[in-house]
Amino acid sequence: MHAYVALYSTGDGGLTWTDILDPSTDNDIQSFTKTGMIFVDARTGWLTRDAQGVDSIPHTFITRDGGVSWTRIDLPAPAGTNRLV
């Protein structure tokens, strides 16, 4: 279950683009369907995906280097619920 993505960056309104992340990387974000991505500034971004039940732990990813690397953040289960692991 992989939904490969490439990520490019531009600093001149789209005249030129730089390859930040390509599908050949061994990066955890390459698996599953992506459901959203937003950058709050040039360096910090968030990515969500749908693990389609394969991964029982809800999670998101954050980048602090413009999308070069991503860190998974596991989200806590709502209070009063049990998480299947």
Secondary structure, 3 states (H helix, E strand, C coil): CECCCCEEECCCCCCCCEEEECCCCCCHHHECEEEEEEECCCCCEEEEEECCCCCCCCEEEEECCCCCCCEEEECCCCCCCCCCC
